């Protein structure tokens, strides 16, 4: 294919000609085209900017047109052609498609052999994979919908063909993709999961995990009571393809990539320069995908998992750990099992400065021999301000008199801030288990995402329950729109220095109130502070009259049956409103 920009003598105009298979077609206004185009002095998008006015441009079209096109500049004509013909041009970059394009697969796809442009636009489109039309319609350009439905046990015209077929060709019959197939799919027993079709509409027998449980009912709690959230919520197809897949067990991705799709913060560490080599084989070497009787769905005690690969009797291992007894060491108190930029796998959520400088700051000669005999006295040598807070707090924390610093803090390094030994509320719930909520209750995300210290002072404070602030002021620090700061990377910064990213940032619930912060939630004019009065058109339960209105009148601070933490054990907003306004 060539485009010629040439002079038309006698009229003083320039005509753009597209030469395709020997036929010339005028594609642009002659008066708008220059006679000669010098690629050194101009760019293609100067005239052809519409090519890039799409949602997904082809990277070579953005970076350099000469990746695919060649200029031939003569005395009176500039000719623009392709550097190669047919699929050979595309294969220069997409060499993984060579076998398919040459028809060297068991079941080749004719358009792939003939011309990539049948399905893909070379410059860019508004559709994924540079498809010329919507993915749900691209196959219908060649395959009649009625005829296709007739070849399947149930109508498929509403489906995305790519969910079952490899569009470039396959080693399997019917161009099916994958190495594992769901048994009902392999047998053609669509009715095992789908209802009888209504016209072209296909529906499942049941929604969510209940359909899978009909055959796989024992999977959820087979290995213990700690159940994967995705399993608990019935999101089986989040990990497994219901028809067929490229991975064993119908998994949608291999290795750790499947897990990383929901755990990006772990992916960042695991795939970084300090990633744990064990994760190259996937996460299932340490975790059960469905359930376990241990935290984080571990297959064994965390330290025992480490010792399965790292011999505790290895003299070199003991030397590197200052002579510590490795058979009883708590590996996770210093190391991050997924990866760390602080080698070797040193947890860098927080690192104790003396640990960075050397063991001799706290140890005398070997790990068991601590300076000043260890205990709180050793910590107080540097942390006098904490000792003062404990001694002078108007509201003391009773644990300070009963525990040692190392019961809550790692003396070396931690995956958590402040050298805490556990994430979220896990540490505090060892003592305050009554605040954990009941079976099936939703937990305040301030606890699960950040920890109890997002609201409470751990060593002692001035407010009741060791709260950082009183009344609504505490809740407003995270949930009032005007006090939440959005970052350039779509993160959200909360008061206290806490940062939410990704899905957590999107899930944070924020509200707007009037300038005096007294009303307008959950509906306009509804008060959020002040004394509750029995006046106005809306009646209020007598038991509430005279009480102080606050966030806690409607929301539990720790856990509740509803995702919005409604009080009165309400499961939805209507139940909550009726509890206060019975009529």
GIURQUI-V632284 format. One record per residue. N is the residue number from 0. NEAR is the number of other C-alpha atoms within 10 Angstrom. D_FIRST is the distance of its C-alpha to the first C-alpha in Angstrom with 2 decimals. Layout:
N;NEAR;D_FIRST + N;NEAR;D_FIRST
This chain:
0;15;0.00 + 1;18;3.79 + 2;20;7.02 + 3;22;10.01 + 4;23;13.48 + 5;23;15.92 + 6;20;19.53 + 7;13;20.98 + 8;8;24.32 + 9;6;27.41 + 10;8;26.51 + 11;10;25.92 + 12;16;22.93 + 13;22;19.33 + 14;20;16.58 + 15;24;13.31 + 16;19;10.68 + 17;21;7.51 + 18;15;5.86 + 19;11;5.40 + 20;8;7.45 + 21;9;9.02 + 22;8;10.25 + 23;14;10.47 + 24;12;11.72 + 25;12;13.77 + 26;11;13.41 + 27;13;16.08 + 28;11;19.40 + 29;19;19.38 + 30;13;22.62 + 31;12;21.38 + 32;17;18.69 + 33;17;19.94 + 34;21;19.20 + 35;18;18.60 + 36;21;17.71 + 37;13;19.48 + 38;13;18.47 + 39;6;22.03 + 40;6;23.61 + 41;10;21.65 + 42;14;19.68 + 43;15;16.64 + 44;13;19.03 + 45;8;21.09 + 46;11;18.98 + 47;10;17.08 + 48;10;20.23 + 49;9;19.79 + 50;17;17.25 + 51;16;20.27 + 52;12;22.81 + 53;13;23.02 + 54;12;25.69 + 55;16;23.71 + 56;20;20.86 + 57;18;18.82 + 58;13;20.70 + 59;14;17.83 + 60;19;16.78 + 61;13;20.42 + 62;9;21.14 + 63;12;18.33 + 64;18;14.69 + 65;16;14.38 + 66;15;15.12 + 67;17;11.50 + 68;16;9.82 + 69;15;10.74 + 70;19;12.20 + 71;12;12.98 + 72;16;15.92 + 73;11;17.58 + 74;8;20.74 + 75;12;19.41 + 76;17;15.68 + 77;22;13.80 + 78;20;10.12 + 79;19;8.35 + 80;19;5.69 + 81;17;6.35 + 82;14;9.64 + 83;15;9.39 + 84;12;8.05 + 85;15;9.85 + 86;19;13.19 + 87;18;13.64 + 88;16;12.00 + 89;19;14.53 + 90;15;17.30 + 91;14;17.38 + 92;10;19.37 + 93;11;20.50 + 94;11;22.14 + 95;10;24.79 + 96;17;22.52 + 97;17;21.97 + 98;14;24.66 + 99;21;23.45 + 100;26;19.80 + 101;15;21.25 + 102;19;23.71 + 103;14;26.67 + 104;16;28.69 + 105;14;31.49 + 106;18;29.80 + 107;23;25.99 + 108;18;23.90 + 109;14;21.42 + 110;16;18.69 + 111;21;18.83 + 112;20;18.20 + 113;14;15.41 + 114;16;13.24 + 115;19;14.64 + 116;16;12.91 + 117;14;15.47 + 118;19;18.11 + 119;18;16.79 + 120;17;15.07 + 121;19;13.20 + 122;17;14.86 + 123;24;18.26 + 124;22;20.55 + 125;15;24.24 + 126;17;24.72 + 127;14;25.61 + 128;15;23.21 + 129;21;20.26 + 130;20;20.73 + 131;19;19.14 + 132;17;22.70 + 133;13;26.23 + 134;18;26.99 + 135;13;29.62 + 136;18;27.25 + 137;17;24.09 + 138;18;25.72 + 139;13;27.03 + 140;11;23.61 + 141;10;24.14 + 142;11;27.84 + 143;11;30.51 + 144;16;33.08 + 145;12;36.12 + 146;10;35.10 + 147;13;34.36 + 148;15;37.75 + 149;11;39.47 + 150;10;38.29 + 151;11;39.90 + 152;11;43.62 + 153;21;43.09 + 154;19;40.45 + 155;18;37.46 + 156;20;35.21 + 157;13;36.31 + 158;14;35.58 + 159;14;32.63 + 160;18;31.45 + 161;14;30.62 + 162;15;34.36 + 163;19;34.95 + 164;18;31.71 + 165;19;29.27 + 166;19;25.92 + 167;21;24.10 + 168;27;26.69 + 169;21;30.30 + 170;16;33.09 + 171;16;35.24 + 172;11;35.63 + 173;14;33.78 + 174;19;31.38 + 175;21;34.24 + 176;21;34.06 + 177;19;37.04 + 178;13;39.95 + 179;17;42.73 + 180;22;43.33 + 181;16;45.90 + 182;13;48.46 + 183;14;48.46 + 184;15;44.65 + 185;12;44.83 + 186;9;47.52 + 187;13;45.72 + 188;13;48.68 + 189;17;46.94 + 190;15;50.29 + 191;14;51.68 + 192;18;49.90 + 193;15;48.66 + 194;15;50.68 + 195;14;50.33 + 196;13;47.26 + 197;10;47.76 + 198;8;45.02 + 199;13;41.79 + 200;14;43.51 + 201;17;44.36 + 202;13;47.02 + 203;15;48.81 + 204;13;52.49 + 205;13;53.33 + 206;12;51.55 + 207;14;51.43 + 208;19;53.23 + 209;16;55.87 + 210;18;53.53 + 211;18;52.97 + 212;14;56.70 + 213;12;57.57 + 214;9;56.58 + 215;11;56.39 + 216;13;59.41 + 217;10;60.92 + 218;15;57.97 + 219;22;58.65 + 220;17;62.05 + 221;13;62.20 + 222;17;62.60 + 223;14;64.39 + 224;14;64.86 + 225;18;62.21 + 226;24;59.24 + 227;18;55.62 + 228;11;54.87 + 229;17;51.79 + 230;20;54.02 + 231;16;56.80 + 232;12;54.48 + 233;18;53.09 + 234;16;49.53 + 235;19;49.03 + 236;17;45.39 + 237;15;44.71 + 238;18;44.97 + 239;19;44.65 + 240;21;42.00 + 241;21;43.94 + 242;18;41.83 + 243;25;40.29 + 244;22;39.15 + 245;16;37.76 + 246;17;41.16 + 247;15;44.71 + 248;15;46.89 + 249;20;43.88 + 250;19;43.31 + 251;18;40.17 + 252;18;39.79 + 253;14;41.45 + 254;15;43.79 + 255;19;44.79 + 256;16;41.51 + 257;17;42.87 + 258;18;46.01 + 259;17;44.25 + 260;14;42.36 + 261;13;45.77 + 262;12;47.39 + 263;15;45.01 + 264;12;47.96 + 265;19;48.73 + 266;19;45.11 + 267;15;45.17 + 268;19;48.16 + 269;24;47.24 + 270;18;43.78 + 271;14;45.03 + 272;13;46.32 + 273;17;49.75 + 274;23;48.71 + 275;18;51.17 + 276;13;49.93 + 277;15;51.43 + 278;19;48.81 + 279;13;46.06 + 280;11;47.40 + 281;16;47.49 + 282;19;50.14 + 283;15;52.06 + 284;12;54.01 + 285;19;56.16 + 286;18;55.53 + 287;20;55.91 + 288;19;53.07 + 289;20;55.37 + 290;25;58.94 + 291;22;61.54 + 292;18;65.15 + 293;18;64.23 + 294;15;62.59 + 295;15;58.81 + 296;21;58.83 + 297;19;59.65 + 298;20;60.50 + 299;17;63.58 + 300;13;65.41 + 301;17;63.03 + 302;16;65.08 + 303;17;65.48 + 304;17;61.73 + 305;17;61.52 + 306;17;64.35 + 307;10;62.63 + 308;9;60.31 + 309;12;62.44 + 310;14;65.82 + 311;18;68.55 + 312;12;70.88 + 313;10;68.54 + 314;12;70.60 + 315;11;67.56 + 316;16;66.50 + 317;16;70.03 + 318;11;70.05 + 319;9;66.86 + 320;15;68.54 + 321;15;71.75 + 322;15;73.76 + 323;15;73.09 + 324;15;73.83 + 325;19;70.36 + 326;13;71.67 + 327;11;72.53 + 328;15;70.05 + 329;14;67.96 + 330;16;64.53 + 331;19;62.83 + 332;21;65.21 + 333;22;63.37 + 334;21;60.05 + 335;24;56.93 + 336;24;55.88 + 337;21;52.20 + 338;27;51.56 + 339;25;52.61 + 340;15;51.61 + 341;14;55.27 + 342;14;55.63 + 343;13;56.97 + 344;18;56.02 + 345;23;58.57 + 346;25;58.33 + 347;21;57.28 + 348;15;57.91 + 349;18;60.97 + 350;22;62.65 + 351;16;66.33 + 352;12;66.61 + 353;14;69.53 + 354;14;67.45 + 355;11;64.76 + 356;9;67.50 + 357;10;69.23 + 358;17;71.48 + 359;15;74.69 + 360;13;74.60 + 361;20;75.80 + 362;17;76.78 + 363;14;79.52 + 364;13;78.54 + 365;15;76.91 + 366;15;75.32 + 367;14;78.55 + 368;12;80.56 + 369;17;79.75 + 370;15;81.06 + 371;14;83.96 + 372;13;84.05 + 373;13;80.81 + 374;14;80.88 + 375;15;80.47 + 376;15;82.53 + 377;15;79.77 + 378;18;77.16 + 379;14;79.56 + 380;10;79.70 + 381;11;76.34 + 382;12;76.00 + 383;10;79.19 + 384;10;77.54 + 385;13;76.90 + 386;17;80.53 + 387;13;81.62 + 388;14;79.45 + 389;19;80.94 + 390;13;84.46 + 391;12;84.26 + 392;15;81.99 + 393;14;83.55 + 394;17;81.81 + 395;21;81.83 + 396;17;79.65 + 397;11;82.17 + 398;12;79.84 + 399;15;80.39 + 400;9;83.94 + 401;7;83.13 + 402;12;79.98 + 403;14;78.82 + 404;15;75.74 + 405;15;73.96 + 406;11;74.34 + 407;15;71.58 + 408;20;69.90 + 409;22;68.52 + 410;21;70.17 + 411;20;67.07 + 412;27;63.66 + 413;26;62.19 + 414;24;58.94 + 415;20;60.54 + 416;17;61.56 + 417;15;65.16 + 418;23;65.40 + 419;21;66.03 + 420;21;66.35 + 421;19;64.52 + 422;18;61.70 + 423;19;62.13 + 424;25;65.58 + 425;17;66.13 + 426;17;68.62 + 427;19;70.77 + 428;13;70.83 + 429;10;72.80 + 430;10;75.73 + 431;11;74.64 + 432;11;73.56 + 433;9;75.04 + 434;14;72.12 + 435;20;69.45 + 436;15;69.38 + 437;12;69.83 + 438;8;67.77 + 439;11;64.49 + 440;16;65.07 + 441;17;62.25 + 442;24;62.86 + 443;22;62.49 + 444;19;59.27 + 445;18;61.05 + 446;21;62.88 + 447;14;60.07 + 448;16;57.49 + 449;18;59.80 + 450;21;63.35 + 451;23;66.78 + 452;16;66.98 + 453;22;64.50 + 454;20;67.52 + 455;18;70.57 + 456;19;72.17 + 457;18;72.99 + 458;19;76.00 + 459;25;77.90 + 460;21;77.53 + 461;16;79.20 + 462;16;77.78 + 463;13;78.80 + 464;14;76.97 + 465;21;75.73 + 466;20;73.02 + 467;19;71.15 + 468;17;71.76 + 469;12;73.80 + 470;15;72.91 + 471;17;69.52 + 472;15;68.71 + 473;17;67.76 + 474;16;65.32 + 475;20;63.85 + 476;17;62.77 + 477;24;59.96 + 478;17;59.54 + 479;18;60.03 + 480;15;56.78 + 481;13;58.17 + 482;14;59.22 + 483;16;55.98 + 484;14;53.50 + 485;15;49.76 + 486;12;47.89 + 487;7;44.43 + 488;8;43.31 + 489;13;44.38 + 490;17;47.68 + 491;20;51.04 + 492;18;54.07 + 493;19;57.46 + 494;14;60.85 + 495;11;62.34 + 496;7;59.16 + 497;12;57.59 + 498;16;53.78 + 499;19;51.86 + 500;16;48.20 + 501;13;45.54 + 502;12;46.89 + 503;14;50.40 + 504;15;49.46 + 505;12;47.87 + 506;11;50.94 + 507;13;53.54 + 508;12;55.48 + 509;13;56.42 + 510;13;58.55 + 511;15;59.43 + 512;20;63.09 + 513;12;65.04 + 514;7;65.83 + 515;6;69.16 + 516;16;67.55 + 517;17;70.01 + 518;18;68.05 + 519;15;64.86 + 520;16;64.08 + 521;14;63.27 + 522;9;63.58 + 523;10;64.45 + 524;12;68.10 + 525;12;68.74 + 526;20;70.79 + 527;22;69.87 + 528;16;73.05 + 529;13;76.62 + 530;14;79.55 + 531;18;78.85 + 532;16;80.95 + 533;14;81.96 + 534;9;81.12 + 535;7;78.55 + 536;6;77.26 + 537;10;75.79 + 538;13;78.49 + 539;20;78.51 + 540;15;80.18 + 541;12;83.70 + 542;8;83.24 + 543;15;80.56 + 544;14;82.50 + 545;12;83.50 + 546;12;80.98 + 547;16;78.49 + 548;20;74.98 + 549;19;72.27 + 550;19;69.04 + 551;16;71.24 + 552;17;72.67 + 553;21;69.38 + 554;20;67.64 + 555;19;68.94 + 556;19;68.21 + 557;19;67.66 + 558;24;66.74 + 559;25;66.94 + 560;21;65.81 + 561;19;63.11 + 562;14;59.96 + 563;19;61.20 + 564;23;64.52 + 565;23;66.64 + 566;20;70.40 + 567;17;72.84 + 568;17;70.67 + 569;20;68.53 + 570;16;65.30 + 571;14;63.70 + 572;14;64.26 + 573;9;66.30 + 574;16;68.82 + 575;19;69.07 + 576;16;69.80 + 577;13;72.41 + 578;17;74.20 + 579;18;74.99 + 580;13;75.04 + 581;12;76.75 + 582;10;77.04
